[in-house]
Amino acid sequence: MTIYTGSGVAIVTPFFEDGSVDYETFGELIEFQIAEGTDAIIVAGTTGESSTMPDDEQVAVIKFAIDRVAGRVPVIAGSGVNDTAHSIRLSQEIEKLGPDALLVVTPYYIKTSQQGLIEHFEAIANSVDLPIVLYNVPGRTGQVMAPETILHLSQHKNIVAYKDAVGDIAHTLAVRNLVGDKIDIYSGNDDINVPIILAGGKGTISVLANVYPKATHLMCKYALERQVDKAFALQLKYLDFIHMLFAEPNPMPVKKCVELIGKSACHYRLPMTHVAPTLATRLEQEIARLNSLQGE
């Protein structure tokens, strides 16, 4: 099964200055995304700062998102942590809320073998009756899930998709070549959204979409329709900005940008903190430049 095609936003979680969740603003961000054409909402992932949330709060944030979306687009909920038993407990609790799928990251800090990854994901997949998106992000976790591991896991009925945040199109092509259509691939790096879709991907799980949801939706739409010139025009238009979004660790820059476009105050939970003033200025200038351009 395909959960969605197109642009899924890895949505930020807005906080008040004291660190509590600003649910009113969170609801407004969800409405902004849906109004601008975003095809799916990914809640409580890396960009949503789920690693700073106790389980009960993460469940509450996901429940709020599911209730607010009310079936208008799919909701994919982050449920993976760095040990298997905890991931199972959290996934089972989140399953009760009714998300469309779970996003499960490879274990972080606790590094394991490829066989350990297989057993970890299979144990989680066996514990729930929901579609699962594998999440491969070695820059955060310290290990890469190999294409052969993804092929093995694709045989499980509940493991239906793969978020590729390796940042190397050669890796994506290796996965695609080995796995074929057995699992859907989503880009986890906005700077190669179009190449991944043209290589057979179904869309993106995007940080960029927090700031430019309509453009990200169109970028994916054109790539899926094989309107290659239009797709690459958007990919290249936003390329410098995408790189700025990762000039400091995500989600620090993107939360600043969400503030700059007037959608949310910029607050974090430590150890996340405000970006350097020089980067904040560059982000503001680039948003102004992009907004001054004609076209999509």
C-alpha positions in Angstrom: 0.0 0.0 0.0 1.1 3.6 -0.6 0.5 5.9 2.3 0.6 9.1 0.2 2.3 10.5 -2.9 3.8 14.0 -2.9 4.9 16.3 -0.1 4.7 15.3 3.5 5.8 17.9 6.0 8.0 17.0 8.9 6.1 19.5 11.0 7.7 21.5 13.8 6.3 21.5 17.3 5.7 25.0 18.5 6.6 25.7 22.1 6.0 28.6 24.5 9.0 30.2 26.1 8.7 27.9 29.2 8.9 24.9 26.9 5.3 23.7 27.0 3.6 22.9 23.7 1.7 25.8 22.1 -1.3 23.8 20.9 -3.2 26.7 19.5 -0.3 27.6 17.2 0.2 23.9 16.4 -3.3 23.8 15.1 -2.7 26.9 13.0 0.4 25.3 11.5 -1.6 22.2 10.5 -4.3 24.3 8.9 -1.6 26.3 7.0 -0.1 23.1 5.7 -3.4 21.6 4.5 -4.5 24.9 2.9 -1.2 25.1 0.9 -1.5 21.6 -0.5 0.7 19.5 1.7 -0.2 15.8 1.1 0.7 14.3 4.5 1.6 15.5 8.1 4.5 13.8 9.8 4.2 14.6 13.5 6.7 14.0 16.4 9.7 13.2 14.2 13.2 14.7 14.3 11.9 18.2 13.2 9.1 17.9 15.8 11.7 17.5 18.6 10.1 14.3 19.7 13.4 13.2 21.5 12.7 16.0 24.0 9.2 14.7 24.8 8.2 12.2 27.5 6.0 9.5 26.1 2.7 10.9 27.5 3.4 14.3 25.9 4.4 12.7 22.6 1.2 10.8 22.6 -0.8 14.0 23.4 0.9 15.9 20.5 0.1 13.1 18.1 -3.5 12.8 19.3 -3.9 16.6 18.8 -2.6 16.4 15.2 -4.8 13.4 14.3 -7.9 15.1 15.7 -7.1 18.5 14.0 -6.4 16.9 10.6 -9.6 14.9 10.9 -8.8 12.6 8.0 -8.1 15.4 5.4 -4.6 14.1 4.8 -2.7 11.1 6.2 -1.0 11.5 9.5 2.3 9.6 10.1 3.4 9.5 13.7 6.9 9.2 15.0 7.2 6.2 17.4 10.8 5.0 17.2 13.2 5.4 20.1 16.6 3.9 20.7 15.6 0.6 22.2 13.2 -2.1 21.0 11.1 -2.6 24.0 10.4 1.1 24.5 9.7 1.5 20.8 7.1 -1.3 21.0 5.4 0.2 24.0 5.2 3.6 22.4 4.1 2.3 19.0 1.3 0.3 20.6 0.1 3.4 22.6 0.2 5.6 19.5 -1.6 2.9 17.4 -4.7 3.4 19.7 -4.9 7.0 18.4 -5.5 6.0 14.8 -2.6 7.4 12.8 -2.3 6.3 9.2 1.3 5.0 9.7 4.2 5.0 12.1 7.7 6.5 11.3 10.3 4.4 13.1 13.9 5.5 13.2 16.9 3.3 13.4 18.2 3.0 17.0 20.5 5.9 17.9 23.5 5.8 20.4 22.8 2.1 20.8 24.6 1.0 17.6 23.9 -2.5 16.4 24.6 -4.8 13.5 22.4 -5.1 10.4 21.0 -8.3 11.9 20.2 -6.3 15.0 18.3 -3.7 12.8 16.3 -6.5 11.2 15.3 -8.0 14.5 14.5 -4.5 15.9 12.2 -3.5 13.1 10.6 -6.9 12.8 9.8 -6.9 16.5 8.1 -3.5 16.2 6.2 -4.5 13.1 5.0 -7.6 14.7 3.6 -5.7 17.7 1.3 -3.4 15.8 -1.2 -3.5 12.9 -0.2 -0.3 11.2 1.9 0.5 8.1 5.5 1.3 9.1 7.9 3.7 7.5 11.6 2.8 8.0 13.7 5.9 8.8 17.4 5.8 7.8 19.2 9.0 9.1 22.8 8.1 9.8 23.8 11.7 10.5 21.6 11.5 13.6 22.0 7.8 14.5 25.6 6.9 13.7 24.8 3.9 11.5 23.4 3.3 8.0 20.7 0.7 7.3 22.1 -1.2 4.3 20.0 -1.8 1.1 20.1 -5.5 1.8 18.6 -4.9 5.2 15.8 -2.8 3.7 15.1 -5.6 1.1 14.8 -8.1 3.9 12.4 -5.9 5.9 10.3 -5.1 2.9 9.0 -8.7 3.0 7.1 -7.9 6.2 3.5 -7.0 5.5 3.5 -4.0 7.8 6.7 -2.4 6.5 5.6 -0.5 3.5 7.8 2.6 3.1 11.3 3.9 3.6 12.4 7.5 4.5 15.9 7.9 2.9 17.7 10.6 4.8 21.2 9.2 4.0 21.8 12.2 1.7 23.5 10.2 -1.0 21.6 9.6 -4.2 23.9 6.6 -4.9 22.5 4.9 -1.8 18.9 5.6 -2.9 19.6 4.1 -6.3 21.1 1.0 -4.7 18.0 0.6 -2.6 15.8 1.1 -5.6 17.8 -1.3 -7.7 17.6 -4.0 -5.1 14.2 -3.5 -3.6 12.3 -2.3 -6.7 8.6 -1.7 -6.0 8.5 -3.8 -2.8 8.6 -0.7 -0.7 7.8 3.0 -1.3 10.7 5.4 -1.0 10.4 9.0 0.4 13.1 11.6 0.2 14.4 12.7 3.6 16.7 15.3 2.1 15.1 18.3 0.5 18.1 19.1 -1.7 17.5 15.8 -3.6 13.7 15.6 -3.6 13.4 15.7 -7.3 16.3 13.2 -8.1 14.8 10.7 -5.6 11.3 11.0 -7.1 12.7 10.6 -10.6 14.5 7.5 -9.3 11.1 6.0 -8.4 10.3 7.7 -5.1 6.8 8.5 -4.1 7.5 11.9 -2.6 9.3 13.6 0.3 9.2 14.0 4.1 10.2 17.6 4.0 11.6 20.2 6.3 11.4 22.9 3.6 7.6 22.5 3.5 7.3 24.1 7.0 8.2 27.4 5.3 7.2 26.8 1.6 4.5 24.1 1.6 3.0 25.0 -1.8 6.3 25.1 -3.6 7.3 21.7 -2.0 4.0 20.2 -3.1 4.4 21.5 -6.6 8.1 20.3 -6.8 6.9 16.8 -6.0 3.9 17.0 -8.2 5.9 18.0 -11.2 8.5 15.3 -10.5 5.8 12.6 -10.1 4.2 13.8 -13.4 7.7 13.8 -15.1 7.5 17.5 -15.8 11.2 17.4 -15.3 12.1 21.0 -16.2 9.4 22.4 -13.9 10.4 20.1 -11.1 14.1 21.0 -11.3 13.4 24.7 -11.6 11.8 24.6 -8.2 14.5 22.3 -6.8 17.2 24.7 -7.9 15.2 27.8 -6.9 15.1 26.7 -3.3 18.5 24.9 -3.1 20.5 27.6 -1.4 17.7 28.1 1.2 17.5 24.3 1.8 21.2 24.3 2.6 20.7 27.2 5.0 18.0 25.2 6.8 20.8 22.7 7.7 23.6 25.2 8.3 23.0 24.5 12.0 21.3 21.3 13.4 17.7 20.8 12.4 15.2 22.0 13.6 16.9 25.2 14.8 17.1 27.0 11.5 13.6 26.0 10.3 11.9 27.1 13.5 13.6 30.5 13.1 12.1 30.6 9.6 8.7 29.7 10.7 8.9 32.7 13.1 10.2 34.9 10.2 7.2 34.1 8.1 4.9 35.0 11.0 3.6 31.6 11.9 5.1 30.8 15.3 7.3 32.2 17.9 10.8 30.6 17.9 11.3 28.6 21.1 13.2 25.3 21.7 14.0 22.8 24.4 17.6 22.5 25.3 20.0 21.3 24.0 18.4 22.9 20.9 18.9 26.7 21.0 18.6 29.8 18.8 20.7 30.0 15.7 23.6 32.3 15.4 22.6 35.9 14.6 24.6 35.8 11.4 22.5 32.7 10.2 19.3 34.3 11.3 20.1 37.4 9.1 21.0 35.2 6.2 17.7 33.2 6.5 15.7 36.5 6.7 17.5 37.8 3.6 17.0 34.6 1.6 13.3 34.4 2.5 12.9 38.1 1.4 14.7 37.3 -1.9 12.6 34.2 -2.6 9.4 36.0 -1.8 10.3 38.8 -4.3 10.7 36.4 -7.2 7.8 35.8 -9.5 6.5 32.3 -10.2 6.0 29.3 -8.0 
